Amino acid sequence: MIKRIKKNYPKYNFIITGDALYATTPIINLCKKYNWNYIFNFKPNRLKFINECFEGNITLLNETSVPNYYLSTNIEFNENLVNVIKYIEKKNNKETTFRYITDLLVNDNTIKDIVKLGRNRWKIENNGFLMQKHATFNITHLNSRNDNAMKCHYFFIQFAHTIRQLLEQGNLLTKSLNLKIKEVSDFVLNSLTSISSDLNHLETNFQLRFDT
């Protein structure tokens, strides 16, 4: 896919984000070849050498002064040099640790934005694909054995999901209710569902509007 993207958009520069499976030398070398940047999750048990170097380095010197962030730059990873970030989020008496490797320039001014970019990938997977797979869209169900039909079906799922997110997150009433995302989904679905079996005989005209 990377080669196809480069062919179709040769003049664009991208920042590739991915989970820990992408944090490999072949993928990093492809990013270097195409002059793209990357932010990949890294798991200590997968990249043990990098983690040992990182933890040892920040014990001696943490290269950022931003609270709850830890940084060590130019760690050797095969023939590449990578910058490693660890961020410890403290929320509701709970700590969550996020780790990333990147070739972007990381300093006190950029470290928060880089971590935010890395975390946005998690939101796409969990608020996007996870919702489509395990919530109301059920895309795990095999709808066709025809490749083109499956692509068309998923296109419409994406289209429907986009409209639904606009309704869920753009409606002032649902925002004021302060509900969880699943509760908002149920509320919106019930609000849009007509109890009439024949819409042609409705006596009242209605409109569906988006709040601005």
C-alpha positions in Angstrom: 0.0 0.0 0.0 2.9 2.4 0.8 4.2 2.0 -2.7 0.8 2.6 -4.2 0.2 5.8 -2.1 3.6 7.1 -3.2 2.8 6.4 -6.9 -0.6 8.1 -6.6 0.6 11.1 -4.5 4.3 11.5 -5.4 4.5 15.2 -4.2 2.9 14.7 -0.8 4.8 14.1 2.4 3.1 12.0 5.0 3.4 11.2 8.7 2.7 7.4 9.0 1.2 6.3 12.3 0.8 2.7 13.2 0.8 0.2 16.1 3.8 -1.7 17.3 3.7 -4.2 14.4 4.9 -1.3 12.1 7.9 -0.6 14.3 10.2 -2.7 12.1 13.3 -1.9 10.0 11.7 -2.6 6.6 8.8 -0.2 7.3 11.1 2.5 8.6 13.4 2.1 5.6 10.4 2.6 3.3 9.5 5.8 5.1 13.1 7.0 4.7 13.1 6.1 1.0 10.0 8.1 0.3 11.0 11.0 2.7 8.1 10.4 5.0 8.0 10.7 8.8 6.6 8.1 11.1 5.2 7.7 14.6 4.8 4.1 15.7 3.8 2.6 19.0 6.4 0.5 20.6 6.1 -2.3 23.1 8.9 -3.0 25.5 8.6 -6.8 25.0 8.9 -6.5 21.2 11.8 -4.0 21.1 13.6 -5.1 24.2 17.0 -3.6 23.3 15.5 -0.2 22.5 13.5 -0.2 25.7 16.6 -1.1 27.7 18.5 1.8 26.1 15.6 4.2 26.6 15.0 3.4 30.3 18.8 3.6 31.0 19.1 6.9 29.2 16.2 8.6 30.9 17.5 7.4 34.3 20.6 9.5 33.6 19.0 12.3 31.6 15.5 12.9 30.5 15.7 15.1 27.4 12.4 16.9 28.0 11.3 19.0 31.0 7.6 18.6 30.2 5.9 16.9 33.2 4.9 13.2 32.7 6.9 13.0 29.4 10.1 11.1 28.9 12.4 11.4 25.9 15.6 9.9 24.6 16.8 10.8 21.1 19.1 9.1 18.6 18.8 5.5 19.8 20.3 3.0 17.4 17.7 0.6 15.9 19.6 -1.5 13.4 20.9 0.9 10.7 18.5 3.7 11.9 18.4 6.3 14.6 15.0 6.7 16.4 13.6 9.0 19.0 11.7 7.4 21.8 8.9 9.0 23.9 7.1 7.7 26.9 4.0 9.6 28.3 2.3 8.7 31.5 -1.2 9.9 31.6 -2.7 10.4 35.1 -6.4 10.6 35.1 -9.1 9.7 37.7 -6.4 8.1 40.0 -5.3 5.9 37.2 -2.0 5.9 35.2 -1.8 4.8 31.6 1.6 4.6 29.8 2.0 5.4 26.1 5.3 4.7 24.2 6.3 5.8 20.7 9.3 5.8 18.4 9.5 8.5 15.7 12.0 10.2 13.4 10.4 13.6 13.9 12.2 16.3 15.7 11.2 16.0 19.4 11.7 18.7 22.0 9.8 20.5 24.7 7.8 22.4 22.0 6.8 19.4 19.9 6.5 16.4 22.2 2.9 16.9 23.2 1.7 17.4 19.6 3.7 14.2 18.5 2.1 12.1 21.3 -1.3 13.5 20.3 -0.8 12.5 16.7 0.2 9.0 17.9 -2.9 8.7 20.1 -5.2 9.9 17.2 -4.5 6.5 15.5 -5.9 4.8 18.6 -9.1 6.9 18.3 -9.5 5.9 14.7 -9.2 2.2 15.5 -11.3 2.3 18.7 -13.9 5.0 17.9 -14.0 4.0 14.2 -13.2 0.4 13.3 -14.1 -1.1 16.7 -17.5 0.7 16.6 -18.1 -0.6 13.1 -17.1 -4.2 14.0 -18.7 -4.7 17.4 -21.5 -2.1 17.6 -24.3 -1.4 15.3 -22.7 -2.0 11.9 -21.6 -5.6 12.3 -19.0 -5.5 9.5 -17.6 -8.9 10.8 -20.5 -10.5 9.0 -19.7 -11.8 5.5 -22.1 -10.0 3.3 -20.8 -11.2 -0.1 -18.1 -13.3 -1.7 -17.5 -10.8 -4.4 -14.6 -8.5 -3.8 -16.1 -5.4 -5.5 -19.4 -5.9 -3.7 -17.6 -6.1 -0.3 -15.8 -2.8 -1.1 -19.0 -1.1 -2.1 -20.7 -2.4 1.1 -17.9 -1.1 3.3 -18.0 2.3 1.4 -21.7 2.7 2.5 -20.8 1.6 6.0 -18.2 4.4 6.2 -20.7 6.8 4.7 -23.4 5.8 7.3 -20.9 5.9 10.2 -19.8 9.4 9.2 -23.4 10.7 9.2 -24.0 9.0 12.5 -21.0 10.6 14.1 -22.2 14.0 12.9 -25.5 13.4 14.6 -24.0 12.0 17.8 -21.3 14.7 18.2 -22.8 17.7 16.5 -26.2 17.8 18.1 -26.4 20.2 21.0 -29.2 18.3 22.7 -27.2 15.0 22.9 -24.1 17.0 24.1 -26.1 18.5 26.9 -27.2 15.1 28.1 -23.6 14.1 28.8 -24.2 10.5 27.9 -21.7 7.8 27.0 -21.1 7.2 23.3 -23.2 4.0 23.2 -26.1 5.8 25.1 -25.9 8.6 22.6 -26.1 6.1 19.7 -29.2 4.5 21.2 -30.7 8.0 21.8 -30.0 9.1 18.2 -31.3 5.8 16.8 -34.5 6.1 18.7 -35.0 9.7 17.8 -34.6 8.9 14.1 -36.8 5.9 14.1 -40.4 6.4 13.1 -43.2 4.4 14.7 -45.2 4.8 11.5 -45.1 1.9 9.0 -46.2 4.1 6.1 -44.4 7.5 5.8 -46.5 8.5 2.8 -49.5 9.1 5.1 -47.7 11.2 7.8 -49.8 14.3 8.5 -46.9 16.3 9.8 -43.9 17.5 7.7 -40.5 17.2 9.4 -36.9 18.2 8.8 -33.6 16.8 9.9 -31.2 19.6 10.8 -27.6 19.7 11.9 -26.6 22.2 14.7 -23.9 24.7 13.9 
